[in-house]
Amino acid sequence: MLVKSLKRKGERLSHLALVGEAHNFTIPIKVLQKYSLKPVKPYQVDSKSRLVMFETPICPLYEALCDTACLLIHENSHRGGAYWTVGAESRSDIRHLLKRMHDYGVEAAVHDVHRMNGRRILTSRQGEVLYNAYQKGYFDYPHGISLRELARQHGCSAPTLSILLRRGLRKIMEDFIRQKMGHPL
């Protein structure tokens, strides 16, 4: 099971996870139903995977994450451990996350750090809009906020906001392809 999204809702966490073909679908879903604070609803993505939305009480691991400026991008549980890909603006944010995890009694280590070339990829407006859209749940399924409402909050039209979001995401993807895949574009 891969956690695709994590969002704090008061004293609980809302999760969006992908259960893939390597798993018997019913086993992880039954486990999640046992621990979830609300009914678990699996959504069939294709014949090999299901999206599952569930809520849990906050555990120390996620409490530490919620107390920092770091964002959980990807999580994978494997062999009794959790492996995270996090986004952070600085190494001090990562150090703060490690300290918070240690304070909660969680053993953690950094295995790899990637830098974004030390250059600004997004305009400040694109960064602001993308961050706000992420924080308000625009990229969640289902959307936590509509494009129209998000545009109203930013004082622009929905088409204008859509263009800002697409251009920002395109820049991030282009940088990722150059960095990770060595493709010159």
CNS distance restraints for C-alpha pairs under 8 A (distance, minus, plus):
assign (resid   1 and name CA) (resid  17 and name CA) 6.51 0.50 0.50
assign (resid   1 and name CA) (resid  18 and name CA) 5.66 0.50 0.50
assign (resid   1 and name CA) (resid  19 and name CA) 4.63 0.50 0.50
assign (resid   1 and name CA) (resid  20 and name CA) 6.54 0.50 0.50
assign (resid   1 and name CA) (resid  23 and name CA) 7.72 0.50 0.50
assign (resid   1 and name CA) (resid  28 and name CA) 7.70 0.50 0.50
assign (resid   1 and name CA) (resid  76 and name CA) 6.94 0.50 0.50
assign (resid   1 and name CA) (resid  77 and name CA) 7.31 0.50 0.50
assign (resid   2 and name CA) (resid  17 and name CA) 5.45 0.50 0.50
assign (resid   2 and name CA) (resid  18 and name CA) 5.16 0.50 0.50
assign (resid   2 and name CA) (resid  19 and name CA) 6.60 0.50 0.50
assign (resid   2 and name CA) (resid  74 and name CA) 7.46 0.50 0.50
assign (resid   2 and name CA) (resid  75 and name CA) 5.98 0.50 0.50
assign (resid   2 and name CA) (resid  76 and name CA) 5.16 0.50 0.50
assign (resid   2 and name CA) (resid  77 and name CA) 7.39 0.50 0.50
assign (resid   3 and name CA) (resid  15 and name CA) 6.96 0.50 0.50
assign (resid   3 and name CA) (resid  16 and name CA) 6.02 0.50 0.50
assign (resid   3 and name CA) (resid  17 and name CA) 4.19 0.50 0.50
assign (resid   3 and name CA) (resid  18 and name CA) 6.33 0.50 0.50
assign (resid   3 and name CA) (resid  74 and name CA) 6.29 0.50 0.50
assign (resid   3 and name CA) (resid  75 and name CA) 5.22 0.50 0.50
assign (resid   3 and name CA) (resid  76 and name CA) 6.62 0.50 0.50
assign (resid   4 and name CA) (resid  15 and name CA) 7.54 0.50 0.50
assign (resid   4 and name CA) (resid  16 and name CA) 5.45 0.50 0.50
assign (resid   4 and name CA) (resid  17 and name CA) 5.18 0.50 0.50
assign (resid   4 and name CA) (resid  18 and name CA) 6.71 0.50 0.50
assign (resid   4 and name CA) (resid  73 and name CA) 7.27 0.50 0.50
assign (resid   4 and name CA) (resid  74 and name CA) 5.92 0.50 0.50
assign (resid   4 and name CA) (resid  75 and name CA) 7.14 0.50 0.50
assign (resid   5 and name CA) (resid  14 and name CA) 7.99 0.50 0.50
assign (resid   5 and name CA) (resid  15 and name CA) 5.66 0.50 0.50
assign (resid   5 and name CA) (resid  16 and name CA) 4.98 0.50 0.50
assign (resid   5 and name CA) (resid  17 and name CA) 6.97 0.50 0.50
assign (resid   5 and name CA) (resid  72 and name CA) 7.56 0.50 0.50
assign (resid   5 and name CA) (resid  73 and name CA) 7.34 0.50 0.50
assign (resid   5 and name CA) (resid  74 and name CA) 7.57 0.50 0.50
assign (resid   5 and name CA) (resid 140 and name CA) 7.24 0.50 0.50
assign (resid   6 and name CA) (resid  13 and name CA) 6.73 0.50 0.50
assign (resid   6 and name CA) (resid  14 and name CA) 5.80 0.50 0.50
assign (resid   6 and name CA) (resid  15 and name CA) 4.80 0.50 0.50
assign (resid   6 and name CA) (resid  16 and name CA) 6.65 0.50 0.50
assign (resid   6 and name CA) (resid  72 and name CA) 7.11 0.50 0.50
assign (resid   7 and name CA) (resid  13 and name CA) 5.63 0.50 0.50
assign (resid   7 and name CA) (resid  14 and name CA) 5.17 0.50 0.50
assign (resid   7 and name CA) (resid  15 and name CA) 6.66 0.50 0.50
assign (resid   8 and name CA) (resid  12 and name CA) 6.09 0.50 0.50
assign (resid   8 and name CA) (resid  13 and name CA) 4.60 0.50 0.50
assign (resid   8 and name CA) (resid  14 and name CA) 6.26 0.50 0.50
assign (resid   8 and name CA) (resid  66 and name CA) 7.27 0.50 0.50
assign (resid   9 and name CA) (resid  13 and name CA) 5.62 0.50 0.50
assign (resid   9 and name CA) (resid  14 and name CA) 6.71 0.50 0.50
assign (resid  11 and name CA) (resid  57 and name CA) 6.39 0.50 0.50
assign (resid  11 and name CA) (resid  58 and name CA) 6.17 0.50 0.50
assign (resid  12 and name CA) (resid  55 and name CA) 6.58 0.50 0.50
assign (resid  12 and name CA) (resid  56 and name CA) 5.55 0.50 0.50
assign (resid  12 and name CA) (resid  57 and name CA) 4.38 0.50 0.50
assign (resid  12 and name CA) (resid  58 and name CA) 5.06 0.50 0.50
assign (resid  13 and name CA) (resid  55 and name CA) 5.38 0.50 0.50
assign (resid  13 and name CA) (resid  56 and name CA) 5.36 0.50 0.50
assign (resid  13 and name CA) (resid  57 and name CA) 6.14 0.50 0.50
assign (resid  13 and name CA) (resid  58 and name CA) 5.83 0.50 0.50
assign (resid  14 and name CA) (resid  53 and name CA) 7.32 0.50 0.50
assign (resid  14 and name CA) (resid  54 and name CA) 5.97 0.50 0.50
assign (resid  14 and name CA) (resid  55 and name CA) 4.49 0.50 0.50
assign (resid  14 and name CA) (resid  56 and name CA) 6.81 0.50 0.50
assign (resid  15 and name CA) (resid  52 and name CA) 7.97 0.50 0.50
assign (resid  15 and name CA) (resid  53 and name CA) 5.68 0.50 0.50
assign (resid  15 and name CA) (resid  54 and name CA) 5.38 0.50 0.50
assign (resid  15 and name CA) (resid  55 and name CA) 5.98 0.50 0.50
assign (resid  15 and name CA) (resid  56 and name CA) 7.97 0.50 0.50
assign (resid  16 and name CA) (resid  51 and name CA) 6.80 0.50 0.50
assign (resid  16 and name CA) (resid  52 and name CA) 5.73 0.50 0.50
assign (resid  16 and name CA) (resid  53 and name CA) 4.68 0.50 0.50
assign (resid  16 and name CA) (resid  54 and name CA) 6.76 0.50 0.50
assign (resid  16 and name CA) (resid 141 and name CA) 7.99 0.50 0.50
assign (resid  17 and name CA) (resid  51 and name CA) 5.67 0.50 0.50
assign (resid  17 and name CA) (resid  52 and name CA) 5.20 0.50 0.50
assign (resid  17 and name CA) (resid  53 and name CA) 6.52 0.50 0.50
assign (resid  18 and name CA) (resid  49 and name CA) 6.73 0.50 0.50
assign (resid  18 and name CA) (resid  50 and name CA) 5.75 0.50 0.50
assign (resid  18 and name CA) (resid  51 and name CA) 4.66 0.50 0.50
assign (resid  18 and name CA) (resid  52 and name CA) 6.29 0.50 0.50
assign (resid  19 and name CA) (resid  23 and name CA) 6.85 0.50 0.50
assign (resid  19 and name CA) (resid  25 and name CA) 6.68 0.50 0.50
assign (resid  19 and name CA) (resid  28 and name CA) 7.71 0.50 0.50
assign (resid  19 and name CA) (resid  49 and name CA) 5.50 0.50 0.50
assign (resid  19 and name CA) (resid  50 and name CA) 5.21 0.50 0.50
assign (resid  19 and name CA) (resid  51 and name CA) 6.34 0.50 0.50
assign (resid  19 and name CA) (resid  52 and name CA) 7.30 0.50 0.50
assign (resid  20 and name CA) (resid  25 and name CA) 7.62 0.50 0.50
assign (resid  20 and name CA) (resid  48 and name CA) 5.91 0.50 0.50
assign (resid  20 and name CA) (resid  49 and name CA) 4.33 0.50 0.50
assign (resid  20 and name CA) (resid  50 and name CA) 6.60 0.50 0.50
assign (resid  21 and name CA) (resid  25 and name CA) 7.77 0.50 0.50
assign (resid  21 and name CA) (resid  48 and name CA) 4.66 0.50 0.50
assign (resid  21 and name CA) (resid  49 and name CA) 5.77 0.50 0.50
assign (resid  23 and name CA) (resid  27 and name CA) 7.89 0.50 0.50
assign (resid  23 and name CA) (resid  28 and name CA) 7.76 0.50 0.50
assign (resid  24 and name CA) (resid  28 and name CA) 7.43 0.50 0.50
assign (resid  25 and name CA) (resid  29 and name CA) 6.35 0.50 0.50
assign (resid  25 and name CA) (resid  50 and name CA) 7.73 0.50 0.50
assign (resid  26 and name CA) (resid  30 and name CA) 5.90 0.50 0.50
assign (resid  27 and name CA) (resid  31 and name CA) 6.31 0.50 0.50
assign (resid  28 and name CA) (resid  32 and name CA) 6.12 0.50 0.50
assign (resid  29 and name CA) (resid  33 and name CA) 6.14 0.50 0.50
assign (resid  29 and name CA) (resid  40 and name CA) 7.47 0.50 0.50
assign (resid  29 and name CA) (resid  42 and name CA) 7.73 0.50 0.50
assign (resid  29 and name CA) (resid  52 and name CA) 7.70 0.50 0.50
assign (resid  30 and name CA) (resid  34 and name CA) 6.37 0.50 0.50
assign (resid  31 and name CA) (resid  35 and name CA) 6.72 0.50 0.50
assign (resid  32 and name CA) (resid  36 and name CA) 5.71 0.50 0.50
assign (resid  32 and name CA) (resid  40 and name CA) 7.09 0.50 0.50
assign (resid  32 and name CA) (resid  54 and name CA) 7.20 0.50 0.50
assign (resid  33 and name CA) (resid  38 and name CA) 8.00 0.50 0.50
assign (resid  33 and name CA) (resid  39 and name CA) 6.59 0.50 0.50
assign (resid  33 and name CA) (resid  40 and name CA) 5.65 0.50 0.50
assign (resid  33 and name CA) (resid  54 and name CA) 7.93 0.50 0.50
assign (resid  35 and name CA) (resid  56 and name CA) 6.59 0.50 0.50
assign (resid  36 and name CA) (resid  40 and name CA) 6.99 0.50 0.50
assign (resid  36 and name CA) (resid  54 and name CA) 5.70 0.50 0.50
assign (resid  36 and name CA) (resid  55 and name CA) 5.09 0.50 0.50
assign (resid  36 and name CA) (resid  56 and name CA) 5.11 0.50 0.50
assign (resid  37 and name CA) (resid  54 and name CA) 7.39 0.50 0.50
assign (resid  37 and name CA) (resid  55 and name CA) 5.33 0.50 0.50
assign (resid  37 and name CA) (resid  56 and name CA) 5.58 0.50 0.50
assign (resid  37 and name CA) (resid  57 and name CA) 7.47 0.50 0.50
assign (resid  38 and name CA) (resid  54 and name CA) 6.68 0.50 0.50
assign (resid  38 and name CA) (resid  55 and name CA) 6.28 0.50 0.50
assign (resid  39 and name CA) (resid  54 and name CA) 7.11 0.50 0.50
assign (resid  40 and name CA) (resid  52 and name CA) 6.72 0.50 0.50
assign (resid  40 and name CA) (resid  53 and name CA) 5.99 0.50 0.50
assign (resid  40 and name CA) (resid  54 and name CA) 5.34 0.50 0.50
assign (resid  41 and name CA) (resid  52 and name CA) 5.88 0.50 0.50
assign (resid  41 and name CA) (resid  53 and name CA) 5.98 0.50 0.50
assign (resid  41 and name CA) (resid  54 and name CA) 7.49 0.50 0.50
assign (resid  42 and name CA) (resid  50 and name CA) 5.98 0.50 0.50
assign (resid  42 and name CA) (resid  51 and name CA) 5.52 0.50 0.50
assign (resid  42 and name CA) (resid  52 and name CA) 4.41 0.50 0.50
assign (resid  42 and name CA) (resid  53 and name CA) 6.80 0.50 0.50
assign (resid  43 and name CA) (resid  50 and name CA) 5.37 0.50 0.50
assign (resid  43 and name CA) (resid  51 and name CA) 4.97 0.50 0.50
assign (resid  43 and name CA) (resid  52 and name CA) 6.25 0.50 0.50
assign (resid  44 and name CA) (resid  49 and name CA) 6.40 0.50 0.50
assign (resid  44 and name CA) (resid  50 and name CA) 4.48 0.50 0.50
assign (resid  44 and name CA) (resid  51 and name CA) 6.37 0.50 0.50
assign (resid  45 and name CA) (resid  49 and name CA) 5.58 0.50 0.50
assign (resid  45 and name CA) (resid  50 and name CA) 5.22 0.50 0.50
assign (resid  45 and name CA) (resid  51 and name CA) 6.51 0.50 0.50
assign (resid  46 and name CA) (resid  50 and name CA) 7.12 0.50 0.50
assign (resid  58 and name CA) (resid  62 and name CA) 6.28 0.50 0.50
assign (resid  58 and name CA) (resid  63 and name CA) 6.02 0.50 0.50
assign (resid  59 and name CA) (resid  63 and name CA) 5.91 0.50 0.50
assign (resid  60 and name CA) (resid  64 and name CA) 6.06 0.50 0.50
assign (resid  60 and name CA) (resid 101 and name CA) 7.37 0.50 0.50
assign (resid  60 and name CA) (resid 104 and name CA) 5.69 0.50 0.50
assign (resid  60 and name CA) (resid 105 and name CA) 7.97 0.50 0.50
assign (resid  60 and name CA) (resid 106 and name CA) 7.55 0.50 0.50
assign (resid  61 and name CA) (resid  65 and name CA) 6.62 0.50 0.50
assign (resid  61 and name CA) (resid 101 and name CA) 6.25 0.50 0.50
assign (resid  61 and name CA) (resid 104 and name CA) 7.37 0.50 0.50
assign (resid  61 and name CA) (resid 106 and name CA) 6.70 0.50 0.50
assign (resid  62 and name CA) (resid  66 and name CA) 6.07 0.50 0.50
assign (resid  63 and name CA) (resid  67 and name CA) 6.24 0.50 0.50
assign (resid  64 and name CA) (resid  68 and name CA) 6.86 0.50 0.50
assign (resid  64 and name CA) (resid  97 and name CA) 6.46 0.50 0.50
assign (resid  64 and name CA) (resid 100 and name CA) 5.10 0.50 0.50
assign (resid  64 and name CA) (resid 101 and name CA) 5.29 0.50 0.50
assign (resid  64 and name CA) (resid 104 and name CA) 7.23 0.50 0.50
assign (resid  65 and name CA) (resid  69 and name CA) 7.90 0.50 0.50
assign (resid  65 and name CA) (resid  70 and name CA) 6.63 0.50 0.50
assign (resid  65 and name CA) (resid  71 and name CA) 7.51 0.50 0.50
assign (resid  65 and name CA) (resid  72 and name CA) 7.72 0.50 0.50
assign (resid  65 and name CA) (resid  97 and name CA) 6.29 0.50 0.50
assign (resid  65 and name CA) (resid 100 and name CA) 7.78 0.50 0.50
assign (resid  65 and name CA) (resid 101 and name CA) 7.75 0.50 0.50
assign (resid  66 and name CA) (resid  70 and name CA) 7.88 0.50 0.50
assign (resid  67 and name CA) (resid  97 and name CA) 7.86 0.50 0.50
assign (resid  67 and name CA) (resid 100 and name CA) 7.60 0.50 0.50
assign (resid  68 and name CA) (resid  93 and name CA) 6.94 0.50 0.50
assign (resid  68 and name CA) (resid  96 and name CA) 6.87 0.50 0.50
assign (resid  68 and name CA) (resid  97 and name CA) 5.97 0.50 0.50
assign (resid  69 and name CA) (resid  88 and name CA) 6.79 0.50 0.50
assign (resid  69 and name CA) (resid  93 and name CA) 6.30 0.50 0.50
assign (resid  70 and name CA) (resid  86 and name CA) 6.32 0.50 0.50
assign (resid  70 and name CA) (resid  87 and name CA) 5.61 0.50 0.50
assign (resid  70 and name CA) (resid  88 and name CA) 4.84 0.50 0.50
assign (resid  70 and name CA) (resid  89 and name CA) 7.79 0.50 0.50
assign (resid  70 and name CA) (resid  93 and name CA) 6.43 0.50 0.50
assign (resid  70 and name CA) (resid  94 and name CA) 7.02 0.50 0.50
assign (resid  70 and name CA) (resid  97 and name CA) 7.22 0.50 0.50
assign (resid  71 and name CA) (resid  86 and name CA) 5.40 0.50 0.50
assign (resid  71 and name CA) (resid  87 and name CA) 5.06 0.50 0.50
assign (resid  71 and name CA) (resid  88 and name CA) 6.64 0.50 0.50
assign (resid  72 and name CA) (resid  84 and name CA) 6.96 0.50 0.50
assign (resid  72 and name CA) (resid  85 and name CA) 6.31 0.50 0.50
assign (resid  72 and name CA) (resid  86 and name CA) 4.63 0.50 0.50
assign (resid  72 and name CA) (resid  87 and name CA) 6.55 0.50 0.50
assign (resid  73 and name CA) (resid  84 and name CA) 7.46 0.50 0.50
assign (resid  73 and name CA) (resid  85 and name CA) 5.43 0.50 0.50
assign (resid  73 and name CA) (resid  86 and name CA) 5.22 0.50 0.50
assign (resid  73 and name CA) (resid  87 and name CA) 6.55 0.50 0.50
assign (resid  74 and name CA) (resid  84 and name CA) 5.70 0.50 0.50
assign (resid  74 and name CA) (resid  85 and name CA) 5.01 0.50 0.50
assign (resid  74 and name CA) (resid  86 and name CA) 7.00 0.50 0.50
assign (resid  75 and name CA) (resid  82 and name CA) 6.72 0.50 0.50
assign (resid  75 and name CA) (resid  83 and name CA) 5.61 0.50 0.50
assign (resid  75 and name CA) (resid  84 and name CA) 4.53 0.50 0.50
assign (resid  75 and name CA) (resid  85 and name CA) 6.40 0.50 0.50
assign (resid  76 and name CA) (resid  82 and name CA) 5.75 0.50 0.50
assign (resid  76 and name CA) (resid  83 and name CA) 5.22 0.50 0.50
assign (resid  76 and name CA) (resid  84 and name CA) 6.59 0.50 0.50
assign (resid  77 and name CA) (resid  81 and name CA) 5.67 0.50 0.50
assign (resid  77 and name CA) (resid  82 and name CA) 4.33 0.50 0.50
assign (resid  77 and name CA) (resid  83 and name CA) 6.12 0.50 0.50
assign (resid  78 and name CA) (resid  82 and name CA) 6.20 0.50 0.50
assign (resid  78 and name CA) (resid  83 and name CA) 7.41 0.50 0.50
assign (resid  88 and name CA) (resid  93 and name CA) 6.06 0.50 0.50
assign (resid  88 and name CA) (resid  94 and name CA) 6.60 0.50 0.50
assign (resid  89 and name CA) (resid  93 and name CA) 6.83 0.50 0.50
assign (resid  90 and name CA) (resid  94 and name CA) 6.89 0.50 0.50
assign (resid  91 and name CA) (resid  95 and name CA) 6.17 0.50 0.50
assign (resid  92 and name CA) (resid  96 and name CA) 6.01 0.50 0.50
assign (resid  93 and name CA) (resid  97 and name CA) 6.25 0.50 0.50
assign (resid  94 and name CA) (resid  98 and name CA) 6.27 0.50 0.50
assign (resid  95 and name CA) (resid  99 and name CA) 6.16 0.50 0.50
assign (resid  96 and name CA) (resid 100 and name CA) 6.15 0.50 0.50
assign (resid  97 and name CA) (resid 101 and name CA) 6.15 0.50 0.50
assign (resid  98 and name CA) (resid 102 and name CA) 6.13 0.50 0.50
assign (resid  98 and name CA) (resid 108 and name CA) 6.42 0.50 0.50
assign (resid  98 and name CA) (resid 109 and name CA) 7.34 0.50 0.50
assign (resid  99 and name CA) (resid 103 and name CA) 6.10 0.50 0.50
assign (resid 100 and name CA) (resid 104 and name CA) 6.40 0.50 0.50
assign (resid 101 and name CA) (resid 105 and name CA) 6.41 0.50 0.50
assign (resid 101 and name CA) (resid 106 and name CA) 5.06 0.50 0.50
assign (resid 101 and name CA) (resid 107 and name CA) 7.02 0.50 0.50
assign (resid 101 and name CA) (resid 108 and name CA) 6.97 0.50 0.50
assign (resid 102 and name CA) (resid 106 and name CA) 5.14 0.50 0.50
assign (resid 102 and name CA) (resid 107 and name CA) 6.15 0.50 0.50
assign (resid 102 and name CA) (resid 108 and name CA) 7.29 0.50 0.50
assign (resid 116 and name CA) (resid 175 and name CA) 7.99 0.50 0.50
assign (resid 121 and name CA) (resid 171 and name CA) 6.56 0.50 0.50
assign (resid 121 and name CA) (resid 172 and name CA) 7.06 0.50 0.50
assign (resid 121 and name CA) (resid 175 and name CA) 7.72 0.50 0.50
assign (resid 122 and name CA) (resid 126 and name CA) 5.78 0.50 0.50
assign (resid 122 and name CA) (resid 127 and name CA) 5.80 0.50 0.50
assign (resid 122 and name CA) (resid 168 and name CA) 6.16 0.50 0.50
assign (resid 122 and name CA) (resid 171 and name CA) 6.93 0.50 0.50
assign (resid 122 and name CA) (resid 172 and name CA) 7.77 0.50 0.50
assign (resid 123 and name CA) (resid 127 and name CA) 6.19 0.50 0.50
assign (resid 124 and name CA) (resid 128 and name CA) 6.05 0.50 0.50
assign (resid 125 and name CA) (resid 129 and name CA) 6.10 0.50 0.50
assign (resid 126 and name CA) (resid 130 and name CA) 5.98 0.50 0.50
assign (resid 126 and name CA) (resid 164 and name CA) 5.93 0.50 0.50
assign (resid 126 and name CA) (resid 165 and name CA) 6.77 0.50 0.50
assign (resid 126 and name CA) (resid 167 and name CA) 7.84 0.50 0.50
assign (resid 126 and name CA) (resid 168 and name CA) 5.51 0.50 0.50
assign (resid 127 and name CA) (resid 131 and name CA) 5.96 0.50 0.50
assign (resid 127 and name CA) (resid 168 and name CA) 7.28 0.50 0.50
assign (resid 128 and name CA) (resid 132 and name CA) 6.06 0.50 0.50
assign (resid 129 and name CA) (resid 133 and name CA) 6.00 0.50 0.50
assign (resid 129 and name CA) (resid 154 and name CA) 7.74 0.50 0.50
assign (resid 129 and name CA) (resid 161 and name CA) 7.86 0.50 0.50
assign (resid 129 and name CA) (resid 164 and name CA) 7.41 0.50 0.50
assign (resid 129 and name CA) (resid 165 and name CA) 6.93 0.50 0.50
assign (resid 130 and name CA) (resid 134 and name CA) 6.11 0.50 0.50
assign (resid 130 and name CA) (resid 165 and name CA) 6.16 0.50 0.50
assign (resid 130 and name CA) (resid 168 and name CA) 7.20 0.50 0.50
assign (resid 131 and name CA) (resid 135 and name CA) 6.09 0.50 0.50
assign (resid 132 and name CA) (resid 136 and name CA) 6.02 0.50 0.50
assign (resid 133 and name CA) (resid 137 and name CA) 6.21 0.50 0.50
assign (resid 133 and name CA) (resid 138 and name CA) 5.04 0.50 0.50
assign (resid 133 and name CA) (resid 139 and name CA) 6.99 0.50 0.50
assign (resid 133 and name CA) (resid 145 and name CA) 7.98 0.50 0.50
assign (resid 133 and name CA) (resid 150 and name CA) 7.06 0.50 0.50
assign (resid 134 and name CA) (resid 138 and name CA) 5.80 0.50 0.50
assign (resid 134 and name CA) (resid 139 and name CA) 5.95 0.50 0.50
assign (resid 134 and name CA) (resid 140 and name CA) 7.99 0.50 0.50
assign (resid 136 and name CA) (resid 144 and name CA) 6.10 0.50 0.50
assign (resid 136 and name CA) (resid 145 and name CA) 6.18 0.50 0.50
assign (resid 137 and name CA) (resid 143 and name CA) 5.86 0.50 0.50
assign (resid 137 and name CA) (resid 144 and name CA) 4.17 0.50 0.50
assign (resid 137 and name CA) (resid 145 and name CA) 5.95 0.50 0.50
assign (resid 138 and name CA) (resid 143 and name CA) 4.88 0.50 0.50
assign (resid 138 and name CA) (resid 144 and name CA) 5.35 0.50 0.50
assign (resid 138 and name CA) (resid 145 and name CA) 5.20 0.50 0.50
assign (resid 138 and name CA) (resid 146 and name CA) 6.62 0.50 0.50
assign (resid 138 and name CA) (resid 147 and name CA) 7.35 0.50 0.50
assign (resid 139 and name CA) (resid 143 and name CA) 6.20 0.50 0.50
assign (resid 139 and name CA) (resid 144 and name CA) 7.74 0.50 0.50
assign (resid 140 and name CA) (resid 144 and name CA) 6.30 0.50 0.50
assign (resid 145 and name CA) (resid 149 and name CA) 6.55 0.50 0.50
assign (resid 145 and name CA) (resid 150 and name CA) 6.62 0.50 0.50
assign (resid 146 and name CA) (resid 150 and name CA) 6.16 0.50 0.50
assign (resid 147 and name CA) (resid 151 and name CA) 6.00 0.50 0.50
assign (resid 147 and name CA) (resid 158 and name CA) 5.95 0.50 0.50
assign (resid 147 and name CA) (resid 161 and name CA) 7.54 0.50 0.50
assign (resid 147 and name CA) (resid 162 and name CA) 7.40 0.50 0.50
assign (resid 148 and name CA) (resid 152 and name CA) 6.21 0.50 0.50
assign (resid 148 and name CA) (resid 157 and name CA) 7.32 0.50 0.50
assign (resid 148 and name CA) (resid 158 and name CA) 5.07 0.50 0.50
assign (resid 149 and name CA) (resid 153 and name CA) 6.32 0.50 0.50
assign (resid 150 and name CA) (resid 154 and name CA) 6.42 0.50 0.50
assign (resid 150 and name CA) (resid 158 and name CA) 7.86 0.50 0.50
assign (resid 150 and name CA) (resid 161 and name CA) 7.98 0.50 0.50
assign (resid 151 and name CA) (resid 155 and name CA) 6.09 0.50 0.50
assign (resid 151 and name CA) (resid 156 and name CA) 5.24 0.50 0.50
assign (resid 151 and name CA) (resid 157 and name CA) 5.55 0.50 0.50
assign (resid 151 and name CA) (resid 158 and name CA) 5.16 0.50 0.50
assign (resid 151 and name CA) (resid 160 and name CA) 7.91 0.50 0.50
assign (resid 151 and name CA) (resid 161 and name CA) 5.70 0.50 0.50
assign (resid 152 and name CA) (resid 156 and name CA) 6.03 0.50 0.50
assign (resid 152 and name CA) (resid 157 and name CA) 6.91 0.50 0.50
assign (resid 152 and name CA) (resid 158 and name CA) 7.76 0.50 0.50
assign (resid 156 and name CA) (resid 160 and name CA) 6.40 0.50 0.50
assign (resid 156 and name CA) (resid 161 and name CA) 6.64 0.50 0.50
assign (resid 157 and name CA) (resid 161 and name CA) 6.28 0.50 0.50
assign (resid 158 and name CA) (resid 162 and name CA) 6.03 0.50 0.50
assign (resid 159 and name CA) (resid 163 and name CA) 6.28 0.50 0.50
assign (resid 160 and name CA) (resid 164 and name CA) 6.35 0.50 0.50
assign (resid 161 and name CA) (resid 165 and name CA) 6.15 0.50 0.50
assign (resid 162 and name CA) (resid 166 and name CA) 6.12 0.50 0.50
assign (resid 163 and name CA) (resid 167 and name CA) 6.01 0.50 0.50
assign (resid 164 and name CA) (resid 168 and name CA) 6.09 0.50 0.50
assign (resid 165 and name CA) (resid 169 and name CA) 6.07 0.50 0.50
assign (resid 166 and name CA) (resid 170 and name CA) 5.96 0.50 0.50
assign (resid 167 and name CA) (resid 171 and name CA) 6.27 0.50 0.50
assign (resid 168 and name CA) (resid 172 and name CA) 6.36 0.50 0.50
assign (resid 169 and name CA) (resid 173 and name CA) 6.11 0.50 0.50
assign (resid 170 and name CA) (resid 174 and name CA) 6.04 0.50 0.50
assign (resid 171 and name CA) (resid 175 and name CA) 6.16 0.50 0.50
assign (resid 172 and name CA) (resid 176 and name CA) 6.14 0.50 0.50
assign (resid 173 and name CA) (resid 177 and name CA) 6.10 0.50 0.50
assign (resid 174 and name CA) (resid 178 and name CA) 6.19 0.50 0.50
assign (resid 174 and name CA) (resid 185 and name CA) 7.39 0.50 0.50
assign (resid 175 and name CA) (resid 179 and name CA) 6.00 0.50 0.50
assign (resid 176 and name CA) (resid 180 and name CA) 5.69 0.50 0.50
assign (resid 176 and name CA) (resid 181 and name CA) 7.51 0.50 0.50
assign (resid 177 and name CA) (resid 181 and name CA) 5.11 0.50 0.50
assign (resid 177 and name CA) (resid 182 and name CA) 6.66 0.50 0.50
assign (resid 177 and name CA) (resid 183 and name CA) 6.04 0.50 0.50
assign (resid 177 and name CA) (resid 185 and name CA) 7.97 0.50 0.50
assign (resid 178 and name CA) (resid 182 and name CA) 4.87 0.50 0.50
assign (resid 178 and name CA) (resid 183 and name CA) 4.88 0.50 0.50
assign (resid 178 and name CA) (resid 184 and name CA) 5.71 0.50 0.50
assign (resid 178 and name CA) (resid 185 and name CA) 7.00 0.50 0.50
assign (resid 179 and name CA) (resid 183 and name CA) 7.75 0.50 0.50
